[in-house]
Amino acid sequence: MARFASPEWIDELDRAISADPALQQVRADVSLVVEQTVTGGPDGDAVWHVVVDDGHVRVRPGSASEPDVTFNQTYATAAAIARGELSAQTAFMIGQLTVGGDVSLLMEHQDTFDGVEDVFEAVRAGTEF
């Protein structure tokens, strides 16, 4: 069981997402990079990004060279969102989650990220917070 936002957890996300054939094939026409920054975690700050690139979806550690959308929050906020105790929308509205970049791209490809979230949910079920 990997700790939330740890390097091992990011690797688990990547393995899970790259093993999902439906997600890999459904987005053959999408190119999008979403970066997540979580500060103040037990292992320090964590940064990873989801790359959707013409039918391939991966989760990579570290910063993306040119993310389309960025999310920034503290570990406590990110963990509460991941556990389902706080919605991302509420966190954004109360200033605990900041969003940057071209949010319209994220909205345009919401179905892609719904699929990503479904895959991530299986990983979160075995995550240590």
Legacy VTK file of the C-alpha trace (Angstrom):
# vtk DataFile Version 3.0
C-alpha trace
ASCII
DATASET POLYDATA
POINTS 129 float
0.000 0.000 0.000
1.572 3.251 -1.140
1.217 6.571 0.645
-0.828 9.224 -1.148
1.302 11.504 -3.380
4.482 9.468 -2.791
6.703 8.444 -5.729
5.449 4.870 -5.299
1.830 6.053 -5.459
2.520 8.022 -8.647
4.051 4.846 -10.140
0.922 2.890 -9.148
-1.254 5.465 -10.895
0.816 5.142 -14.052
0.680 1.336 -14.021
-3.082 1.364 -13.499
-3.783 3.922 -16.189
-1.496 2.392 -18.791
-3.094 -1.035 -18.187
-6.626 0.214 -18.923
-7.271 -0.630 -22.599
-10.582 1.228 -22.824
-9.045 4.481 -21.628
-6.040 4.090 -23.915
-8.222 3.694 -27.002
-11.070 6.079 -26.265
-8.966 9.241 -26.491
-7.118 8.743 -29.761
-7.814 12.354 -30.814
-6.915 14.193 -27.599
-3.647 15.856 -26.616
-3.673 17.351 -23.110
-1.324 17.644 -20.111
-2.663 18.247 -16.599
-0.181 18.905 -13.793
-0.886 18.375 -10.105
1.189 19.998 -7.333
0.664 18.967 -3.718
2.607 20.836 -1.034
3.490 19.951 2.537
3.094 16.177 2.376
4.839 13.634 4.613
7.365 13.042 1.828
7.642 16.745 1.005
6.082 18.429 -1.993
4.865 16.202 -4.827
4.359 17.048 -8.483
3.057 14.769 -11.200
1.257 15.161 -14.486
-1.244 13.224 -16.561
-0.430 13.125 -20.258
-3.170 12.309 -22.746
-1.486 12.039 -26.136
-3.310 10.641 -29.139
-4.589 7.465 -27.520
-1.902 7.080 -24.874
-2.493 8.084 -21.272
0.332 8.148 -18.739
1.068 9.560 -15.305
4.578 10.945 -15.015
6.429 12.216 -11.946
7.633 15.798 -11.801
6.643 18.923 -13.665
5.540 18.889 -17.277
7.456 21.097 -19.673
4.247 22.775 -20.904
1.141 21.772 -18.937
-2.204 22.832 -20.361
-3.879 22.929 -16.933
-2.366 23.045 -13.437
-3.796 22.251 -10.019
-2.114 23.362 -6.782
-3.141 22.496 -3.235
-1.804 21.417 0.131
-1.474 17.774 1.062
-4.390 18.079 3.492
-6.670 19.456 0.774
-5.551 16.932 -1.856
-5.992 14.025 0.568
-9.472 15.248 1.575
-10.445 15.445 -2.109
-9.017 11.983 -2.797
-10.861 10.482 0.179
-14.117 12.057 -0.986
-14.403 14.331 2.045
-14.127 17.521 -0.021
-15.045 18.130 -3.636
-12.538 19.800 -5.925
-15.183 22.397 -6.769
-15.676 23.316 -3.108
-11.917 23.412 -2.506
-11.584 25.786 -5.465
-14.441 28.016 -4.300
-12.994 28.389 -0.790
-9.469 29.035 -2.047
-7.873 25.726 -1.065
-7.303 24.635 -4.668
-5.907 26.876 -7.373
-6.289 26.135 -11.051
-4.198 27.577 -13.859
-3.868 27.283 -17.584
-6.576 26.658 -20.141
-9.428 25.309 -18.037
-11.683 25.258 -21.117
-9.580 22.347 -22.452
-10.296 20.407 -19.301
-14.002 21.113 -19.667
-13.904 20.148 -23.341
-12.362 16.777 -22.482
-14.260 16.098 -19.255
-15.220 12.609 -20.455
-11.534 11.718 -20.732
-10.844 12.795 -17.182
-13.942 11.009 -15.913
-12.313 7.835 -17.249
-8.996 8.764 -15.651
-10.742 9.328 -12.310
-12.394 5.898 -12.544
-8.970 4.264 -12.929
-7.468 6.386 -10.137
-10.304 5.407 -7.792
-9.105 1.794 -7.792
-5.623 2.952 -6.761
-7.010 5.252 -4.066
-8.899 2.336 -2.510
-5.534 0.852 -1.551
-3.838 4.137 -0.648
-2.449 5.056 2.763
-3.289 8.617 3.794
LINES 1 130
129 0 1 2 3 4 5 6 7 8 9 10 11 12 13 14 15 16 17 18 19 20 21 22 23 24 25 26 27 28 29 30 31 32 33 34 35 36 37 38 39 40 41 42 43 44 45 46 47 48 49 50 51 52 53 54 55 56 57 58 59 60 61 62 63 64 65 66 67 68 69 70 71 72 73 74 75 76 77 78 79 80 81 82 83 84 85 86 87 88 89 90 91 92 93 94 95 96 97 98 99 100 101 102 103 104 105 106 107 108 109 110 111 112 113 114 115 116 117 118 119 120 121 122 123 124 125 126 127 128
